[in-house]
Amino acid sequence: MLPQTSILLFFSLFFLSLSSFISSTILFNLTLPHQHPYPEAVVQQVQRSINASISRRRQLLAPGQSQCLTGNPIDDCWRCDPDWAANRQRLADCGIGFGRGALGGKGGRFYVVTDSSDRDAANPTPGTLRHAVIQDEPLWIIFQSNMVIKLRHELIFNSYKTIDGRGARVHITGNGCITLQYVSHVIIHNVHVHDCSPSGHTIVRSSPSHAGWRGTSDGDGISLFTARNIWIDHCALSRCKDGLIDAIMGSTAITISNSYFSHHDEVMLLGHNDKYLLDSGMQVTIAFNHFGEGLVQRMPRCRRGYIHVVNNDFTQWEMYAIGGSARPTINSQGNRYTAPTDPNAKEVTKRVETDEGEWSGWNWRTDGDIMVNGAFFVPSGEGLSMQYAKASSVEPKSVGLIDQLTANAGVLGGPRDNSVSISYGGEGSAAGATTANGGGGGSNDGGDGDYFGMIFGSGAAPTRLSPPTTTTILLSLLIILFLYTTTNHGGSLSLLPSFSL
């Protein structure tokens, strides 16, 4: 009887775990293991951050502080520190929204890029950006001087990396550009990304131990493919072959902030295709960005997922600003939409190839947005429901500060967009950067120096305990059953039905 009791106990526990998993999936609407179960809670946290920064700016009367604080919670977190160059990694604590958990290279060493070349995608030269981003350990990557990095092929990142372009004017351009594929915890900060073209049919290294064959890339500025915990901040993006930023194939936990988009057709794609169900778990915050001259559409274009668009300045589009299909949730709050002169392009929103009978149930909401020059947003679904009432992240009065909140969108320390001609390297050095020999200068020959700088902590990514998954629980139950039956009832497993493979 004991073996049969064990079998019954096992199947009872199995179905209990399975039903619990199904119930929790339905209850929290979880599609991806790393999506937030309560997206409205994240939106509320954004609200608290913005309101706290605005209040702090109004209350502080000291001349130095009042001029520094802008009400932008990301910038106010670090820019008022006169020693920011000595405290670069504080930036990792300043994120907001769905990507606020992105660690980047926090806790890791500095890597100083001294060589702007990209000669060999399969065997990167030490001192180059490509050599830095493929390393296995967490790294905080800074730049010795101004440089234009013209890529030969996709720049494929490893996890736990920060690109920190503060203190130098850094342009990333050429073939393939930035690819974040199957990685997590990446921060890209204060760089120009532009004029990216497709590339491929070659071997590209993605880690010290792996180099693989790559097909043809799309020519995106920044491509996210099954990536999570990603934060893109204070970048300038323009003139790429495909999208400026594309996030597809189950990418989630993303924040795109303080960036300047210009001179492009299909700006931002969120979601692979209408039938790809995993993108239902995609969660993206788009905050404090400037969508500027020469843009046509897709700011963003969404498939599935939950997209929070907050305190952005949309100054130009030719077709539409925000589009979508396959029932995405769009939460637009405290933005300024300035419509073009074309009377047929005044609508902010576009439901792509979908009948009104279908999209009328989609949750698209506008809250506290300012509409200029005849712009109008067509809401739908639960736009006035309690679900959104508790998700309000920006009081309507805050949108009056949109100029202030987006004044520094784009790259800091120089032209914030990509409209000014650029030259190759040579002048200045990254604030706080030191090369292998301890100086701020040095050659760009990619010599034998140590390109890793100061060590913060152990150099390893902070350990984060994850809750046990359903698979882990079931495997544990199987192990317990196996040990019980084999230890106490030698041949009792023979009573289980046999299966032929």
C-alpha positions in Angstrom: 0.0 0.0 0.0 2.8 2.4 0.7 4.1 2.6 -2.9 0.5 3.3 -4.1 0.2 5.9 -1.4 3.4 7.5 -2.5 2.1 7.6 -6.1 -1.2 9.1 -5.1 0.6 11.6 -3.0 2.9 12.5 -5.9 0.1 13.0 -8.4 -2.0 15.0 -5.8 1.0 17.3 -5.2 1.6 17.5 -9.0 -1.9 18.6 -9.9 -2.0 21.0 -6.9 1.2 22.7 -8.1 -0.1 22.7 -11.7 -3.5 24.3 -10.7 -1.6 26.8 -8.5 0.6 27.8 -11.4 -2.4 28.1 -13.8 -4.3 30.2 -11.2 -1.4 32.5 -10.6 -0.9 32.9 -14.3 -4.5 33.9 -14.8 -4.6 36.1 -11.7 -1.4 38.1 -12.5 -1.7 37.8 -16.3 2.0 36.7 -16.4 3.4 35.8 -19.8 7.1 36.1 -19.1 9.0 35.1 -16.0 10.5 38.6 -15.5 7.5 40.8 -16.2 6.1 42.8 -13.3 2.8 41.3 -12.0 1.4 44.7 -11.2 2.4 47.2 -14.0 0.2 49.9 -12.4 2.4 49.8 -9.3 5.4 50.6 -11.5 3.5 53.5 -13.0 2.6 54.8 -9.6 6.3 54.6 -8.6 7.1 56.8 -11.6 4.5 59.2 -10.4 6.1 59.4 -7.0 9.6 59.9 -8.4 8.5 62.8 -10.7 6.4 64.5 -8.1 9.1 64.2 -5.5 11.7 65.8 -7.8 9.4 68.6 -8.8 8.6 69.4 -5.2 12.2 69.2 -4.1 13.2 71.7 -6.9 10.5 74.1 -5.7 11.4 73.9 -2.1 15.2 74.2 -2.3 16.2 77.9 -2.4 20.0 77.6 -2.4 21.1 79.2 -5.7 23.4 76.4 -6.7 20.9 73.6 -6.0 17.9 75.4 -7.5 19.8 75.9 -10.8 20.8 72.3 -10.9 17.6 70.6 -10.1 15.1 70.2 -13.0 12.3 68.1 -11.6 13.5 65.2 -13.9 14.0 62.4 -11.3 16.7 60.7 -13.3 18.9 63.7 -13.8 18.3 65.1 -10.4 19.5 61.8 -8.9 23.1 62.3 -10.1 23.8 65.5 -12.0 23.9 67.8 -9.0 26.9 65.9 -7.6 30.0 67.9 -8.4 32.0 64.7 -8.1 29.8 62.6 -10.4 32.9 61.5 -12.3 34.2 59.9 -9.2 30.8 58.4 -8.5 29.8 57.2 -11.9 28.2 54.0 -10.8 25.6 55.9 -8.8 23.8 56.3 -12.2 22.6 52.7 -11.8 20.5 53.7 -8.8 18.7 56.5 -10.8 16.5 54.5 -13.1 12.7 54.7 -13.2 9.9 52.6 -14.7 10.0 49.1 -15.9 13.8 49.1 -16.5 14.7 50.6 -13.2 16.1 47.3 -12.0 18.8 47.3 -14.7 22.2 47.0 -12.9 24.5 47.4 -15.9 28.0 47.1 -14.7 27.3 48.2 -11.2 29.7 46.5 -8.8 32.2 45.8 -11.6 35.4 47.3 -12.7 35.9 50.3 -15.0 37.0 49.4 -18.6 38.5 52.4 -20.5 38.0 52.3 -24.2 41.2 53.7 -25.8 40.8 52.4 -29.4 38.0 53.5 -31.7 38.7 50.8 -34.3 36.7 47.7 -35.1 39.0 45.6 -37.2 38.0 42.0 -36.4 34.5 41.1 -35.1 35.6 37.6 -34.3 38.7 38.5 -32.4 38.3 42.0 -30.9 41.4 44.0 -30.0 41.8 44.8 -26.3 41.0 48.4 -25.7 38.1 48.5 -28.2 34.4 48.8 -27.3 33.8 45.4 -28.9 36.4 43.8 -26.6 34.7 45.5 -23.6 31.1 44.5 -24.2 31.7 40.8 -24.7 33.4 40.2 -21.4 31.7 37.8 -18.9 32.1 40.0 -15.9 30.2 43.1 -15.0 31.9 46.2 -16.4 31.4 49.9 -16.3 32.7 51.1 -19.7 34.0 54.6 -20.2 35.9 56.4 -23.0 39.4 57.9 -22.9 38.5 60.6 -25.4 36.1 61.7 -28.1 35.7 59.0 -30.7 33.7 57.8 -33.6 33.4 54.0 -33.5 32.5 52.8 -37.0 31.4 49.2 -36.6 32.2 46.5 -39.2 29.4 44.2 -37.9 26.9 43.9 -35.1 28.1 44.9 -31.7 26.8 42.0 -29.6 26.7 42.6 -25.8 27.2 40.3 -22.9 25.1 40.8 -19.8 25.9 43.3 -16.9 27.4 46.1 -19.0 27.2 49.9 -18.8 28.3 52.1 -21.7 28.9 55.5 -20.0 29.7 58.2 -22.5 29.8 61.0 -20.0 32.9 63.2 -20.4 33.4 62.3 -24.0 31.6 62.7 -27.3 31.1 59.1 -28.5 29.4 58.2 -31.8 28.5 54.6 -32.7 27.7 54.1 -36.3 28.4 51.7 -39.3 27.2 48.2 -39.8 24.9 46.3 -37.5 25.2 48.7 -34.5 24.0 47.5 -31.0 22.5 44.1 -30.5 21.2 42.9 -27.1 20.3 39.3 -27.6 19.5 36.9 -24.8 21.1 39.3 -22.3 20.1 41.2 -19.2 21.1 44.2 -17.1 22.5 46.5 -19.7 22.6 50.3 -19.4 23.5 52.5 -22.5 24.0 56.1 -21.5 25.1 59.3 -23.3 26.2 58.1 -26.7 25.2 59.0 -30.3 23.9 56.1 -32.4 23.2 56.8 -36.1 23.6 55.8 -39.7 23.4 52.1 -38.9 23.2 49.6 -41.9 22.5 45.9 -42.2 25.4 43.5 -42.0 26.2 39.9 -41.4 27.2 36.6 -43.0 30.3 36.5 -40.9 31.5 35.3 -37.5 31.0 37.6 -34.6 32.2 37.1 -31.0 29.6 37.5 -28.3 31.7 36.3 -25.3 35.3 35.4 -24.6 34.4 31.7 -25.2 31.9 32.0 -28.0 32.0 33.3 -31.6 29.2 32.3 -34.0 27.9 32.8 -37.5 25.5 35.7 -37.9 23.0 36.1 -40.6 22.0 39.5 -42.0 21.0 42.1 -39.3 18.2 44.6 -39.9 20.2 47.7 -39.5 18.6 48.9 -36.2 20.3 51.4 -34.0 19.7 49.3 -30.9 18.1 45.9 -31.2 16.6 44.0 -28.2 15.9 40.3 -28.8 14.7 38.3 -25.8 16.5 40.9 -23.5 15.4 42.1 -20.1 16.4 44.8 -17.5 17.5 47.2 -20.2 17.9 51.0 -19.7 18.7 53.4 -22.6 19.2 57.0 -21.3 20.5 60.3 -22.8 21.2 58.9 -26.2 20.7 60.5 -29.6 19.4 58.2 -32.4 18.9 59.0 -36.1 19.1 57.8 -39.7 19.3 54.0 -39.4 18.2 51.6 -42.1 15.5 49.9 -40.0 14.4 51.0 -36.6 16.2 53.3 -34.1 15.2 51.0 -31.3 13.4 47.6 -31.7 12.4 45.4 -28.8 11.1 42.0 -29.9 10.8 38.3 -29.0 9.8 38.5 -25.4 12.0 41.4 -24.3 10.7 43.1 -21.2 11.6 45.4 -18.2 12.8 48.2 -20.4 13.1 52.0 -19.9 13.9 54.4 -22.7 14.5 57.9 -21.2 16.0 61.3 -21.9 16.8 60.5 -25.5 16.6 62.5 -28.7 15.1 60.9 -31.8 15.3 62.6 -35.2 15.5 62.1 -39.0 14.0 58.7 -39.3 10.9 56.9 -40.6 10.0 53.9 -38.4 11.4 55.1 -35.1 10.6 52.4 -32.5 9.1 48.9 -32.8 7.9 47.1 -29.6 6.8 43.5 -30.4 7.8 40.9 -33.0 4.5 40.2 -34.8 0.8 40.1 -33.9 0.9 36.3 -33.3 3.9 36.2 -31.0 2.2 35.7 -27.7 5.3 36.1 -25.5 5.3 39.8 -26.3 2.2 40.1 -24.2 4.6 40.2 -21.2 6.6 43.1 -22.7 6.6 46.1 -20.3 8.3 49.4 -21.4 8.6 52.9 -19.9 9.2 55.7 -22.4 9.9 58.9 -20.4 11.3 62.4 -20.9 12.3 61.9 -24.5 12.3 64.4 -27.4 10.8 63.1 -30.6 12.0 65.7 -33.0 12.6 66.8 -36.6 12.3 64.5 -39.6 10.3 61.7 -37.9 7.5 59.9 -39.7 5.9 57.2 -37.5 6.2 54.6 -34.7 7.0 56.6 -31.6 6.4 53.7 -30.8 4.5 51.1 -32.8 3.4 48.4 -30.2 2.3 44.8 -30.5 0.9 43.5 -27.2 2.5 44.4 -23.9 2.1 47.3 -21.5 3.6 50.6 -22.7 3.8 53.6 -20.4 4.5 56.9 -22.3 5.1 59.7 -19.9 6.3 63.3 -20.0 7.7 63.2 -23.6 7.7 66.0 -26.1 6.5 65.0 -29.6 7.3 67.9 -31.8 6.9 66.3 -35.2 5.5 63.3 -37.1 4.2 62.9 -40.6 1.8 59.9 -40.3 1.1 59.3 -36.5 3.0 59.2 -33.2 1.7 56.1 -31.4 0.5 53.0 -33.2 -0.3 49.5 -32.3 -2.0 46.1 -33.1 -2.7 42.9 -31.3 -4.3 44.6 -28.3 -1.4 46.5 -26.6 -2.1 48.6 -23.5 -1.0 52.2 -24.0 -0.9 54.5 -21.0 -0.1 58.1 -22.2 0.4 60.6 -19.4 1.6 64.1 -19.3 3.0 64.3 -22.8 2.9 67.2 -25.3 1.8 66.2 -28.8 2.3 68.9 -31.5 0.5 67.9 -34.7 1.9 68.6 -38.2 0.2 71.1 -40.5 -1.2 68.2 -42.7 -4.9 68.1 -41.8 -4.9 64.4 -42.4 -2.2 63.6 -39.9 -3.5 65.3 -36.7 -4.3 62.1 -34.9 -1.7 61.0 -32.4 -2.9 57.4 -32.5 -3.2 54.7 -35.1 -4.7 51.2 -34.8 -2.8 49.3 -37.5 -4.9 47.2 -39.9 -7.6 46.7 -37.3 -11.3 47.3 -37.4 -12.9 49.6 -34.9 -15.1 46.7 -33.6 -11.9 45.0 -32.5 -9.8 47.9 -31.2 -12.6 49.6 -29.3 -11.8 47.1 -26.5 -8.1 47.9 -26.3 -6.9 49.9 -23.3 -5.5 53.1 -24.7 -5.6 56.0 -22.3 -4.7 59.7 -22.4 -4.3 61.5 -19.1 -3.1 65.1 -18.7 -1.6 65.2 -22.2 -1.3 68.6 -24.0 -2.6 68.6 -27.6 -1.1 71.3 -29.8 -2.0 72.5 -33.3 -5.1 70.3 -33.6 -3.5 67.0 -32.3 -6.0 64.5 -30.9 -5.7 61.2 -29.1 -8.4 58.5 -29.6 -8.8 56.6 -26.4 -10.4 53.2 -26.1 -11.2 50.3 -23.8 -10.9 50.9 -20.1 -9.5 54.4 -20.5 -11.8 55.6 -17.7 -11.9 52.5 -15.5 -10.5 52.0 -12.0 -7.6 50.1 -13.5 -6.3 53.4 -15.0 -7.6 55.6 -12.2 -5.0 54.1 -9.9 -2.3 54.1 -12.5 -2.1 57.8 -12.9 1.6 58.8 -12.8 1.5 62.5 -13.7 -0.8 65.2 -12.4 -2.0 67.4 -15.2 -0.2 70.4 -13.8 3.1 68.5 -14.3 2.8 68.6 -18.0 3.3 72.4 -17.9 6.9 71.6 -17.0 7.5 69.5 -20.1 10.1 72.0 -21.5 12.0 71.7 -18.2 11.7 67.9 -17.9 12.9 67.3 -21.5 15.3 70.3 -21.8 18.4 67.9 -21.6 17.0 65.1 -23.7 19.7 63.6 -25.9 23.5 63.5 -25.3 24.9 65.7 -22.5 28.0 67.8 -22.9 27.7 68.7 -26.6 25.2 68.7 -29.4 22.3 66.7 -28.0 21.2 65.3 -31.3 23.1 64.0 -34.4 22.6 67.0 -36.6 26.1 68.4 -36.2 29.1 67.2 -38.3 31.5 65.0 -36.4 35.2 64.3 -36.5 37.3 61.4 -35.3 38.6 61.4 -31.7 41.7 63.1 -30.4 40.5 65.8 -28.1 39.7 65.7 -24.4 39.3 62.8 -22.1 36.5 61.2 -20.2 36.1 62.8 -16.8 37.4 60.5 -14.2 38.9 58.1 -16.8 42.3 56.7 -16.3 44.2 54.5 -18.7 46.4 51.5 -17.9 49.4 53.7 -17.2 47.4 56.0 -14.9 47.2 59.0 -17.2 44.3 60.5 -19.0 45.9 60.2 -22.4 47.7 57.3 -24.1 47.8 55.8 -27.6 44.9 54.2 -29.4 47.0 51.3 -30.7 45.3 48.7 -28.5 48.6 47.6 -26.9 49.1 45.2 -24.0 47.9 47.5 -21.2 45.3 46.6 -18.6 42.1 48.2 -19.9 40.3 47.4 -16.6 40.3 50.2 -14.1 39.3 50.5 -10.5 37.5 47.7 -8.8 34.2 48.3 -7.0 33.3 45.7 -4.4 34.0 42.2 -5.5 33.7 42.8 -9.2 30.8 40.4 -9.4 27.2 41.2 -10.0 25.2 41.5 -6.9 23.5 38.3 -5.9 19.7 38.3 -6.3 17.6 35.5 -4.9 14.8 34.5 -7.2 11.7 32.8 -6.0 11.4 29.1 -6.9 9.7 28.5 -10.2 7.0 25.9 -10.7 9.5 23.7 -12.5 11.9 23.8 -9.5 9.0 22.8 -7.2 8.0 19.9 -9.4 11.6 18.7 -9.7 12.0 18.8 -6.0 8.8 16.7 -5.5 10.1 14.2 -8.0 13.4 13.9 -6.2 11.7 13.5 -2.8 9.5 10.7 -4.2 12.4 9.0 -5.8 14.5 9.0 -2.6 11.5 7.8 -0.6 10.6 4.9 -2.8 14.2 3.7 -3.5 15.3 4.1 0.1 12.4 2.4 1.8 10.9 0.2 -0.9 13.6 -1.1 -3.1 11.7 -2.1 -6.2 8.5 -0.2 -5.7 9.1 2.0 -8.7 8.4 -1.0 -10.9 4.7 -0.5 -9.9 4.7 2.8 -11.9 3.4 2.4 -15.5 6.2 2.0 -18.0 6.5 4.3 -21.0 8.4 3.4 -24.2 10.4 6.2 -25.8 
